[in-house]
Each structure stands twice: as structure tokens, then as C-alpha cells.
Amino acid sequence: MAEDIKTTLYALLGKKKLGCPTYDCKEERRGKITRFKCELRVPNMNYVGLGCSTNKKNAMSNAARDFGMFMIREHLCVASELPNLLVSFCGCKTA
């Protein structure tokens, strides 16, 4: 089984000596609907990765995916260093 995006991002941040990510997840309830909103922060970096889902694990993965996309945009890494970004939210490979 392939590593998840959180593990891959953690390893990449360590390899580049950028720091350890911290996740802050909050549960929100509206009637019978529960959503989780997650923020991912890395020390000394101004960007906050955001994720939202109906479960905490997916919210954290979405935040890690968002932070990974930021790293690519800012040329802190290349897409091939975060291959898990190629997996969409449904688990299907994207083009």
C-alpha cells in the first residue's frame, strides 16, 4: 500500500529541514451533519494548509495536500517529490 500524503509530506519536510507539521482540527456540527476543519502549520512558514471533510483523517490529508501544493507553487519542491498529490479525493489517479 502506498504511503499517505501526510507521511510523504512529513518525510519531505524533514529531508529539507523545514520543520515538523502540526495539525489543528476542529469539529463543527450543524444539526446531524458533522464536518472537520483542519489547519496544517510548519514553523517559520507563513502558509497554512487547509482541509475540510466529514471525517478527521480526510481533513488532515486534505490539509497536507493543500500544503504540498503550496510547496510546489513556491518552488520548495517538485511534484515528483510528492507523488501522492496525483491521487484525487476519490482515490482515482488524475491526469
N, C-alpha and C positions, 0 to 999 in steps of 0.2 A: 504494500500500500504506500502511496506517495505521502510525503510529509505535508502537513497542512501549512497554510500561509503564515500562521503565527510562528511556527517553528523555523521556517525558512527565513522570515524577517529577523527573528531573534539572532539566528546564526550570522546573517549578513551584517547586522548592526555590530555584533561582537567582532567579526572579522575586520571591519573598517574602524573599530574602536570609537564608535559614535555613542555608545551607552546602551543601557537596557531599557526596553519599552515598559511603560506602566499603563495599565488599563483601568479605567474608571467606568463601571457600568451602573446604570440606574434603571430600575424597573418602573414603568408607568402603566397604570391601569385606568381604563375608561370603560366602565360597565364590565362586561365579561371579556373584553379584549385586553391582553397584556402585551406590551412591547418593551423591548430593552434598547436603550441608547447607550452607546459605548464611545468613550474618548480614549485615544492612544496618544501618549506623550513620550518624548525622548528628551533626556536632559540636554540643555543648551541648543535645542532646536525649537524654532518658533511655531512650527506647523503642528496642528492637532488632527490626527486621523479620526474620522467619524464613521460609526457604523450603527445600523439600526436593524432589528429583526424581531421576530416573535419569540426567539429564544436567545439566551445569553451567549452561548457558544458561537452562534452565527453572527451575532452583533459584534463580538470580539474579532472574528475572522474578517468581517466587512471593514472594521476599523483598520486592521492590519493591511488589508488590500488597498484601502484608501491611502495609507501612509506609504506603502510601496509605490503606488502610482506617483505620489509626490516626489519620492526619491528619484524616480526615473525622469520626471519633468525637470528636476533641479540638477540633473546630471550627477547625482551622488552614486548612481549605479546604472547598469544597463538591464534591459528587460530579461536577458538570458540569466541574470543572477537571481531573478525572482520568477522562476518558471510557473509557479502556482498562480500567478496572475492571469495565466491563459485559461484557467478554469473559471467558467462563469458561475453565477449564483446557483444555477440548477445542477451544476456538476458536469455540464457538457463542455467540450472543447470549443473555443471560439476561433474564428478565422483571423 
